[in-house]
Amino acid sequence: MLNFKKHSRHPNSNSHQSHDGAFSHPAKSVSSDGIRLRNFSLLILAAGLLVSFFADVEVHASEPWLHLQLMLQGLFTPSVSNPQSLLLDLLYTVAVALIGVSVSVVAGFLLSLCYEHYLVRLCCAFFRAIHELFWALIFLQIFGLSVTTAILAIAIPYACTFARVFHDIYQQSQVKITQLSQIKRSKISYFLYVQLPQTLPKMQSYLRYRFECGIRTSAVLGFVGLPTIGFHLETAFKQADYSFAGALLIAFYLLIASIKYWLKLYLLPLYLSIAIYVLPSSDFVNDSENIYRFFSSDIWPRVVLGEGLSVLSIIYHYSQWFAALFMSQGVAGIFNTLMLSMMAIAATAVSCVVMISIIASIDQYWLMQKIANSLLLILRSTPEYILAFVLLLIIGPSMLPAVVALSMHNSALISFLLQRNLEEKYLRKATGFSDYLYKILPQIYPYFISLLMYRAEIILRESAILGVLGVMTLGFYIDSAFEDLRFDRAFALLFITAVLNILVDQFSRKMQLNFTQQGIRVRSRD
């Protein structure tokens, strides 16, 4: 346990040294930081525990262990009847991700140059808040089951994400983009020849990470029928062909693990040419009249489509219709989405602390460390949607599979980031679990909380989309509206989802700013 000790500050002293002399901080700041972190952590755990009493987290499957045993047997005995088809599925998955991310990085870069404008930030936040699967459901109505749907579903939210991240990178450079207008030289030339070279390495690093995310998203898009590996993975699990599903998962993990070896930015033009060539063609053609009707009529309720209605009358009728929809479906969807998110955040916090503790304890054992790293790779490479889908087959329809899936994926990702960024600085100095608990954990804990708050907005997005699997979140009502061809309801619920996501994102960003990278002074029980 961490003991956050309050220290009195000597009037002639500006710093205080810890019991082992390893670091020094102002006593008052250290004390207040420790108390705030402790209280905030307890608040997260209490909120997650409290809402669990009102949520459906029961096991509804009659024989969950039997299903798990069969799945593990299939995973460890992979079988592929047509290896060529498997390689083609992987190639389609990579091609969709490559083109989608490439389009989004260009659009995101252009948007980042004007991201300081409020309207640009607002539009990016809104489009980014809508999950890629929701975008796929929208474009399915326009382009059908084609690669165009998959590429646009990735490109639009990713472009807005690139714009935000690139802008944040610009702000961290020595000369910020907002200061370029104060320079007498050409603003464009100064950006291209002075600022861009400073920020380019970080932008390239984030591009590699976003491409890995793009491959995971591309795989998930197969669950709505698009031609990626997820389509065959869903079919294999539903048909109980666990050996083929195991082969697909192993191939997918190997693909993710190999990205760092073959993803070279100078080879991107070649990769793009190959991706465009291998993508399957689609015979689906939608005429302009259908597209026009979709945007001018289908996505609006009938109460506002009458002839001769004034603007005030349209606003009044739409407000009445929206209020009725909000009360009947929006409130329940928001409540369940927030409940699932709070339980997942609390479970992620606990799981991550346990994972990091185990990694630190086995750091001196090479084989165990490799096994732990492999497990982290598997968990962080498996999208939450796929994890939840598999767990729903094992546990049954409830919020429990969603909570477990979200916590497993996000805790593995946070643990990986902590390990990658802090291992050289901290973990190898720990000589045992007690040393880690009292010396290392207080140092990395503020950074851990910051990462947790960063993932909170993503957890909310994923909580909403898991409704497509039957969990009663906002995604459940959105998917039902698309299935019933009630596009007016679907778009209204998507608007509610986006606004909720923006509000949670703003809250999480403020929480991130409240916790600095300063260490916490602790005293041992000894």
C-alpha positions as CSV (number, residue, x, y, z in Angstrom):
1,M,0.0,0.0,0.0
2,L,1.1,3.6,-0.6
3,N,1.3,5.8,2.4
4,F,1.0,9.5,1.3
5,K,2.6,11.4,4.1
6,K,2.0,15.1,4.7
7,H,5.2,17.1,5.5
8,S,5.6,20.4,7.1
9,R,7.7,22.8,5.2
10,H,10.6,24.7,6.8
11,P,10.4,28.4,6.1
12,N,14.0,28.5,4.8
13,S,13.7,25.4,2.8
14,N,12.5,25.1,-0.8
15,S,12.8,21.3,-1.2
16,H,12.7,18.1,0.7
17,Q,14.6,15.0,0.2
18,S,13.1,11.5,0.4
19,H,14.2,8.9,2.8
20,D,16.5,7.2,0.3
21,G,17.9,10.5,-1.1
22,A,16.8,9.5,-4.6
23,F,14.9,12.6,-5.4
24,S,13.7,15.9,-3.9
25,H,10.5,18.0,-4.4
26,P,8.8,20.8,-2.5
27,A,7.2,19.1,0.4
28,K,3.8,20.9,0.1
29,S,3.5,20.1,-3.7
30,V,4.5,16.5,-3.2
31,S,2.0,16.0,-0.4
32,S,-0.9,17.6,-2.2
33,D,-0.1,15.7,-5.4
34,G,0.0,12.4,-3.5
35,I,-3.3,13.1,-1.7
36,R,-5.0,14.2,-5.0
37,L,-3.8,11.0,-6.7
38,R,-4.9,8.8,-3.9
39,N,-8.4,10.4,-3.6
40,F,-8.9,10.4,-7.4
41,S,-7.9,6.7,-7.6
42,L,-10.2,5.8,-4.8
43,L,-13.0,7.8,-6.5
44,I,-12.5,5.8,-9.8
45,L,-12.6,2.5,-7.9
46,A,-15.6,3.5,-5.8
47,A,-17.6,4.7,-8.9
48,G,-16.8,1.5,-10.8
49,L,-17.9,-0.6,-7.8
50,L,-21.0,1.4,-7.2
51,V,-22.4,1.2,-10.7
52,S,-21.7,-2.6,-10.8
53,F,-24.5,-3.1,-8.4
54,F,-27.0,-1.6,-10.9
55,A,-25.5,-3.3,-14.0
56,D,-26.1,-6.8,-15.4
57,V,-22.7,-8.5,-14.9
58,E,-23.9,-12.0,-14.4
59,V,-22.8,-15.1,-16.3
60,H,-25.7,-16.3,-18.4
61,A,-24.0,-19.2,-20.3
62,S,-24.8,-22.7,-19.0
63,E,-21.4,-24.1,-19.7
64,P,-18.9,-21.2,-20.0
65,W,-15.8,-23.3,-19.1
66,L,-16.6,-25.9,-21.8
67,H,-16.9,-23.1,-24.5
68,L,-13.6,-21.7,-23.2
69,Q,-11.9,-25.1,-23.4
70,L,-13.0,-25.6,-27.0
71,M,-11.8,-22.2,-28.0
72,L,-8.4,-22.7,-26.4
73,Q,-8.1,-26.1,-28.1
74,G,-8.8,-24.4,-31.4
75,L,-6.3,-21.7,-30.7
76,F,-3.5,-24.2,-29.9
77,T,-4.5,-26.5,-32.9
78,P,-4.9,-24.0,-35.8
79,S,-6.0,-25.4,-39.1
80,V,-6.4,-23.7,-42.5
81,S,-7.9,-25.5,-45.4
82,N,-6.9,-22.8,-47.9
83,P,-3.7,-20.9,-46.9
84,Q,-4.0,-18.8,-50.1
85,S,-7.4,-17.5,-49.0
86,L,-5.9,-16.6,-45.5
87,L,-3.0,-14.7,-47.0
88,L,-5.5,-12.8,-49.3
89,D,-7.6,-11.8,-46.3
90,L,-4.6,-10.5,-44.5
91,L,-3.6,-8.6,-47.6
92,Y,-7.0,-7.0,-47.9
93,T,-6.9,-6.0,-44.3
94,V,-3.5,-4.3,-44.7
95,A,-4.5,-2.7,-47.9
96,V,-7.7,-1.1,-46.5
97,A,-5.7,0.1,-43.4
98,L,-2.9,1.5,-45.5
99,I,-5.1,3.5,-47.9
100,G,-7.3,4.7,-45.1
101,V,-4.5,5.8,-42.9
102,S,-2.6,7.4,-45.9
103,V,-5.7,9.5,-46.8
104,S,-6.3,10.5,-43.2
105,V,-2.7,11.6,-42.5
106,V,-2.8,13.9,-45.5
107,A,-6.2,15.4,-44.5
108,G,-5.2,15.5,-40.9
109,F,-2.0,17.3,-41.7
110,L,-3.9,20.0,-43.6
111,L,-6.4,20.3,-40.8
112,S,-3.7,20.6,-38.2
113,L,-2.5,23.8,-39.9
114,C,-5.7,25.6,-39.0
115,Y,-6.6,23.6,-35.9
116,E,-6.4,26.7,-33.7
117,H,-9.7,27.9,-35.2
118,Y,-12.6,27.0,-33.0
119,L,-14.9,25.8,-35.8
120,V,-12.2,23.4,-37.1
121,R,-11.6,22.0,-33.6
122,L,-15.3,21.6,-33.0
123,C,-15.9,19.7,-36.3
124,C,-12.8,17.5,-35.7
125,A,-14.0,16.7,-32.2
126,F,-17.5,15.8,-33.5
127,F,-16.3,13.5,-36.3
128,R,-13.6,11.9,-34.2
129,A,-16.2,11.1,-31.5
130,I,-18.1,8.8,-33.9
131,H,-16.6,5.3,-34.0
132,E,-15.3,3.8,-37.2
133,L,-18.0,1.1,-37.1
134,F,-20.7,3.7,-37.0
135,W,-19.1,5.4,-40.0
136,A,-19.1,2.1,-41.8
137,L,-22.9,1.6,-41.0
138,I,-23.5,5.1,-42.6
139,F,-21.5,4.5,-45.7
140,L,-23.0,1.1,-46.2
141,Q,-26.2,2.9,-47.1
142,I,-24.3,4.8,-49.8
143,F,-21.5,2.6,-51.2
144,G,-22.7,-0.8,-50.1
145,L,-20.3,-3.6,-49.1
146,S,-17.3,-2.1,-50.9
147,V,-13.7,-1.1,-50.0
148,T,-14.8,2.6,-50.4
149,T,-17.0,2.2,-47.3
150,A,-14.1,0.7,-45.3
151,I,-11.6,3.3,-46.4
152,L,-13.9,6.2,-45.6
153,A,-14.8,4.7,-42.3
154,I,-11.2,4.8,-41.3
155,A,-10.1,8.0,-43.0
156,I,-12.7,10.4,-41.6
157,P,-12.2,9.8,-37.8
158,Y,-8.5,9.2,-38.2
159,A,-8.0,12.5,-40.1
160,C,-9.5,14.4,-37.2
161,T,-7.3,12.4,-34.7
162,F,-4.2,13.2,-36.8
163,A,-5.2,16.9,-36.8
164,R,-5.5,17.1,-33.0
165,V,-2.3,15.1,-32.4
166,F,-0.2,17.0,-34.9
167,H,-1.4,20.3,-33.5
168,D,-0.4,19.2,-30.0
169,I,3.0,18.2,-31.4
170,Y,3.4,21.7,-33.0
171,Q,2.6,23.3,-29.6
172,Q,5.4,21.4,-28.0
173,S,8.0,22.6,-30.5
174,Q,10.2,25.6,-29.8
175,V,8.4,27.8,-32.2
176,K,4.6,27.3,-32.0
177,I,2.4,27.6,-35.1
178,T,0.4,30.4,-33.6
179,Q,3.7,32.4,-33.3
180,L,4.6,32.1,-36.9
181,S,2.4,35.1,-37.9
182,Q,4.6,37.3,-35.7
183,I,7.7,36.4,-37.8
184,K,8.4,38.7,-40.7
185,R,9.5,35.9,-43.0
186,S,7.0,33.8,-44.9
187,K,4.8,31.8,-42.6
188,I,4.7,28.8,-44.9
189,S,8.4,28.8,-45.5
190,Y,9.2,29.1,-41.9
191,F,6.9,26.2,-41.1
192,L,8.3,24.0,-43.8
193,Y,12.0,24.7,-43.1
194,V,12.1,25.4,-39.4
195,Q,9.2,24.0,-37.4
196,L,8.4,20.9,-39.5
197,P,11.9,19.4,-39.2
198,Q,11.6,19.7,-35.4
199,T,8.3,17.9,-35.2
200,L,8.7,15.4,-38.0
201,P,10.2,12.5,-35.9
202,K,7.3,12.6,-33.5
203,M,4.8,12.8,-36.3
204,Q,6.4,9.8,-38.0
205,S,6.3,7.9,-34.7
206,Y,2.6,8.6,-34.3
207,L,1.9,7.6,-37.9
208,R,3.4,4.2,-37.2
209,Y,1.3,3.8,-34.1
210,R,-1.9,4.9,-35.9
211,F,-1.2,2.5,-38.7
212,E,-1.2,-0.4,-36.2
213,C,-4.6,1.0,-35.0
214,G,-5.7,1.1,-38.6
215,I,-5.0,-2.6,-39.0
216,R,-7.1,-3.4,-35.9
217,T,-9.9,-1.2,-37.2
218,S,-9.7,-2.8,-40.6
219,A,-10.1,-6.2,-39.1
220,V,-13.1,-5.1,-37.0
221,L,-14.9,-3.7,-40.1
222,G,-15.2,-7.2,-41.3
223,F,-17.8,-7.8,-38.7
224,V,-20.3,-5.7,-40.7
225,G,-19.6,-7.6,-43.9
226,L,-16.6,-5.7,-45.3
227,P,-13.9,-7.8,-47.0
228,T,-11.3,-8.0,-44.2
229,I,-10.2,-10.8,-41.9
230,G,-12.9,-9.9,-39.3
231,F,-15.6,-11.2,-41.7
232,H,-14.1,-14.7,-41.7
233,L,-13.2,-14.5,-38.0
234,E,-16.9,-13.8,-37.1
235,T,-18.0,-16.7,-39.4
236,A,-15.6,-19.1,-37.9
237,F,-16.6,-18.4,-34.3
238,K,-20.3,-18.5,-35.1
239,Q,-19.8,-21.9,-36.8
240,A,-17.7,-23.2,-33.9
241,D,-14.8,-23.7,-36.2
242,Y,-12.3,-22.7,-33.5
243,S,-9.3,-24.2,-35.2
244,F,-9.8,-21.9,-38.2
245,A,-10.5,-19.0,-35.9
246,G,-7.3,-19.8,-34.0
247,A,-5.4,-19.7,-37.3
248,L,-6.9,-16.4,-38.2
249,L,-6.0,-14.9,-34.8
250,I,-2.4,-16.2,-34.9
251,A,-1.9,-14.8,-38.4
252,F,-3.3,-11.5,-37.2
253,Y,-1.0,-11.4,-34.2
254,L,2.0,-12.2,-36.3
255,L,1.0,-9.4,-38.7
256,I,0.8,-6.9,-35.8
257,A,4.1,-8.0,-34.4
258,S,5.9,-7.7,-37.7
259,I,4.8,-4.2,-38.5
260,K,8.0,-2.7,-37.0
261,Y,10.1,-4.7,-39.4
262,W,8.4,-4.0,-42.7
263,L,6.7,-0.6,-42.2
264,K,9.3,1.8,-43.6
265,L,8.0,5.2,-44.5
266,Y,10.2,5.5,-47.6
267,L,8.4,2.4,-49.0
268,L,4.9,3.8,-48.5
269,P,4.5,4.8,-52.2
270,L,5.3,1.2,-53.2
271,Y,3.0,-0.2,-50.6
272,L,0.2,2.1,-51.7
273,S,0.5,1.1,-55.3
274,I,0.3,-2.6,-54.3
275,A,-2.7,-1.9,-52.0
276,I,-4.6,-0.1,-54.7
277,Y,-3.9,-3.0,-57.2
278,V,-5.0,-5.9,-54.9
279,L,-8.1,-4.4,-53.4
280,P,-11.3,-6.2,-54.6
281,S,-13.6,-4.4,-56.9
282,S,-17.3,-3.9,-56.3
283,D,-20.2,-4.0,-58.7
284,F,-22.4,-1.9,-56.4
285,V,-23.2,1.4,-58.0
286,N,-25.5,3.9,-56.3
287,D,-27.1,6.6,-58.4
288,S,-27.1,10.3,-57.5
289,E,-30.9,10.3,-56.8
290,N,-30.6,7.7,-54.0
291,I,-27.7,9.6,-52.5
292,Y,-29.6,12.8,-52.6
293,R,-32.7,11.2,-51.1
294,F,-30.6,9.7,-48.3
295,F,-29.3,13.1,-47.2
296,S,-32.3,15.2,-48.0
297,S,-35.1,12.9,-46.8
298,D,-34.1,9.5,-45.2
299,I,-32.1,11.0,-42.3
300,W,-34.9,13.4,-41.3
301,P,-38.1,12.5,-39.4
302,R,-41.4,12.8,-41.2
303,V,-42.6,15.6,-39.0
304,V,-40.2,18.1,-40.6
305,L,-40.7,16.9,-44.2
306,G,-44.1,18.4,-44.8
307,E,-44.5,21.1,-47.4
308,G,-45.1,24.7,-46.5
309,L,-43.5,24.4,-43.0
310,S,-41.8,27.5,-41.8
311,V,-38.3,27.4,-40.2
312,L,-39.7,27.9,-36.7
313,S,-42.2,25.2,-37.3
314,I,-39.5,22.7,-38.5
315,I,-37.4,23.5,-35.4
316,Y,-40.3,23.1,-33.1
317,H,-41.4,19.7,-34.6
318,Y,-37.9,18.4,-34.7
319,S,-37.3,19.4,-31.1
320,Q,-40.5,17.6,-30.0
321,W,-39.5,14.5,-31.9
322,F,-35.9,14.6,-30.7
323,A,-37.0,15.0,-27.1
324,A,-39.3,12.0,-27.3
325,L,-36.5,9.9,-28.8
326,F,-34.1,11.1,-26.2
327,M,-36.4,10.1,-23.3
328,S,-37.3,6.7,-24.8
329,Q,-33.8,5.6,-26.0
330,G,-31.2,8.3,-25.4
331,V,-31.4,8.3,-21.6
332,A,-31.2,4.6,-21.2
333,G,-28.4,4.4,-23.8
334,I,-26.4,7.2,-22.1
335,F,-26.9,5.6,-18.7
336,N,-25.8,2.2,-19.8
337,T,-22.8,3.5,-21.8
338,L,-21.6,5.5,-18.8
339,M,-22.1,2.6,-16.4
340,L,-20.1,0.3,-18.7
341,S,-17.4,2.9,-19.1
342,M,-17.0,3.6,-15.4
343,M,-16.7,-0.2,-14.6
344,A,-14.2,-0.6,-17.5
345,I,-12.1,2.3,-16.3
346,A,-12.0,1.0,-12.7
347,A,-11.2,-2.5,-13.9
348,T,-8.5,-1.2,-16.2
349,A,-6.8,0.7,-13.4
350,V,-6.7,-2.4,-11.1
351,S,-5.6,-4.7,-14.0
352,C,-2.8,-2.3,-15.1
353,V,-1.4,-1.9,-11.6
354,V,-1.3,-5.7,-11.3
355,M,0.3,-6.1,-14.7
356,I,3.0,-3.6,-14.1
357,S,3.7,-5.1,-10.7
358,I,4.2,-8.6,-12.2
359,I,6.4,-7.2,-15.0
360,A,8.6,-5.5,-12.5
361,S,8.9,-8.6,-10.3
362,I,10.0,-10.9,-13.2
363,D,12.3,-8.4,-14.9
364,Q,15.4,-10.4,-14.0
365,Y,14.0,-13.6,-15.5
366,W,14.4,-13.6,-19.3
367,L,12.0,-16.3,-20.3
368,M,9.2,-15.1,-18.0
369,Q,9.7,-11.5,-19.3
370,K,9.4,-12.7,-22.9
371,I,6.2,-14.6,-22.1
372,A,4.8,-11.5,-20.3
373,N,5.7,-9.3,-23.3
374,S,4.0,-11.8,-25.7
375,L,0.8,-11.7,-23.6
376,L,0.8,-7.9,-23.6
377,L,1.2,-8.0,-27.4
378,I,-1.8,-10.4,-27.8
379,L,-4.0,-8.4,-25.5
380,R,-3.2,-5.0,-26.9
381,S,-3.4,-6.2,-30.5
382,T,-6.8,-7.8,-30.1
383,P,-9.5,-5.1,-30.6
384,E,-12.0,-4.7,-27.8
385,Y,-14.8,-5.5,-30.2
386,I,-13.3,-8.9,-31.0
387,L,-12.5,-9.7,-27.4
388,A,-16.1,-8.8,-26.4
389,F,-17.5,-10.9,-29.2
390,V,-15.5,-14.0,-28.1
391,L,-16.4,-13.4,-24.4
392,L,-20.1,-13.0,-25.2
393,L,-20.0,-16.5,-26.8
394,I,-18.4,-17.8,-23.6
395,I,-20.2,-15.9,-20.8
396,G,-23.4,-15.0,-22.4
397,P,-25.2,-11.6,-23.1
398,S,-24.4,-9.2,-20.3
399,M,-22.1,-6.3,-19.5
400,L,-19.5,-8.6,-18.0
401,P,-17.9,-9.6,-21.3
402,A,-17.7,-6.0,-22.3
403,V,-16.1,-4.9,-19.0
404,V,-13.5,-7.7,-19.2
405,A,-12.7,-7.0,-22.9
406,L,-12.3,-3.3,-22.4
407,S,-10.1,-3.7,-19.3
408,M,-7.9,-6.4,-20.8
409,H,-7.2,-4.5,-23.9
410,N,-6.7,-1.0,-22.3
411,S,-4.7,-2.3,-19.3
412,A,-2.3,-4.2,-21.7
413,L,-1.9,-1.1,-23.8
414,I,-1.2,1.2,-20.9
415,S,1.2,-1.4,-19.4
416,F,3.0,-1.6,-22.7
417,L,3.4,2.2,-22.8
418,L,4.6,2.4,-19.2
419,Q,7.0,-0.4,-19.8
420,R,8.4,1.1,-23.1
421,N,8.8,4.7,-21.8
422,L,9.9,4.0,-18.2
423,E,11.6,0.6,-18.2
424,E,15.1,2.0,-18.8
425,K,14.6,4.7,-16.2
426,Y,12.9,2.9,-13.4
427,L,12.0,-0.7,-13.6
428,R,15.5,-2.1,-13.9
429,K,16.5,-0.3,-10.7
430,A,13.9,-2.3,-8.7
431,T,15.5,-5.2,-6.9
432,G,12.2,-6.7,-5.7
433,F,8.5,-6.3,-5.4
434,S,8.8,-4.1,-2.2
435,D,11.4,-2.0,-3.9
436,Y,9.0,-1.5,-6.8
437,L,6.0,-0.8,-4.6
438,Y,7.6,1.9,-2.5
439,K,10.2,3.4,-4.9
440,I,9.1,2.9,-8.5
441,L,5.3,2.9,-8.4
442,P,5.0,6.4,-6.8
443,Q,7.2,7.7,-9.6
444,I,5.2,6.3,-12.5
445,Y,1.8,6.6,-10.9
446,P,1.0,10.2,-12.1
447,Y,1.9,9.2,-15.6
448,F,-0.3,6.1,-15.3
449,I,-3.3,8.2,-14.2
450,S,-2.6,10.5,-17.1
451,L,-2.7,7.6,-19.6
452,L,-5.8,6.2,-17.9
453,M,-7.6,9.5,-18.4
454,Y,-6.4,9.6,-22.0
455,R,-7.9,6.1,-22.6
456,A,-11.2,7.1,-20.8
457,E,-12.5,8.9,-23.9
458,I,-11.6,5.9,-26.1
459,I,-13.2,3.5,-23.6
460,L,-16.4,5.5,-23.9
461,R,-16.3,5.2,-27.7
462,E,-15.8,1.5,-27.5
463,S,-18.5,1.1,-24.8
464,A,-21.0,2.7,-27.2
465,I,-20.0,0.5,-30.2
466,L,-20.2,-2.7,-28.2
467,G,-23.9,-2.2,-28.3
468,V,-23.8,-3.6,-31.8
469,L,-23.1,-7.0,-30.1
470,G,-26.2,-6.7,-28.0
471,V,-25.0,-4.8,-24.9
472,M,-27.6,-2.1,-24.1
473,T,-25.5,0.9,-24.7
474,L,-26.1,3.7,-27.3
475,G,-24.7,1.4,-30.0
476,F,-27.5,-1.0,-29.5
477,Y,-30.1,1.6,-30.3
478,I,-28.1,2.9,-33.2
479,D,-27.6,-0.5,-34.7
480,S,-31.3,-1.3,-34.3
481,A,-32.2,1.9,-36.0
482,F,-30.0,1.0,-39.0
483,E,-31.5,-2.5,-39.1
484,D,-35.0,-1.0,-39.2
485,L,-34.0,1.5,-41.8
486,R,-34.8,4.3,-39.4
487,F,-31.9,6.5,-40.4
488,D,-33.5,9.6,-38.8
489,R,-33.2,7.9,-35.4
490,A,-29.8,6.5,-36.1
491,F,-28.4,10.0,-37.0
492,A,-30.0,11.6,-33.9
493,L,-28.6,8.9,-31.6
494,L,-25.2,9.3,-33.3
495,F,-25.4,13.0,-32.5
496,I,-26.1,12.2,-28.8
497,T,-23.2,9.7,-28.8
498,A,-20.8,12.3,-30.3
499,V,-21.8,15.0,-27.8
500,L,-21.4,12.6,-24.9
501,N,-18.0,11.6,-26.1
502,I,-16.9,15.2,-26.5
503,L,-18.0,16.0,-22.9
504,V,-16.1,13.0,-21.5
505,D,-13.0,13.9,-23.6
506,Q,-13.0,17.5,-22.2
507,F,-13.3,16.1,-18.7
508,S,-10.5,13.6,-19.2
509,R,-8.2,16.2,-20.7
510,K,-8.7,18.5,-17.7
511,M,-7.9,15.5,-15.4
512,Q,-4.7,14.9,-17.3
513,L,-3.6,18.5,-16.8
514,N,-4.3,18.2,-13.1
515,F,-1.7,15.5,-12.6
516,T,1.9,16.3,-13.3
517,Q,4.9,14.0,-13.8
518,Q,6.2,14.7,-10.3
519,G,6.9,11.7,-8.1
520,I,5.1,11.0,-4.8
521,R,7.1,10.9,-1.6
522,V,6.3,7.8,0.4
523,R,7.5,6.3,3.6
524,S,7.9,2.6,4.1
525,R,6.0,0.7,6.7
526,D,9.4,-0.1,8.2
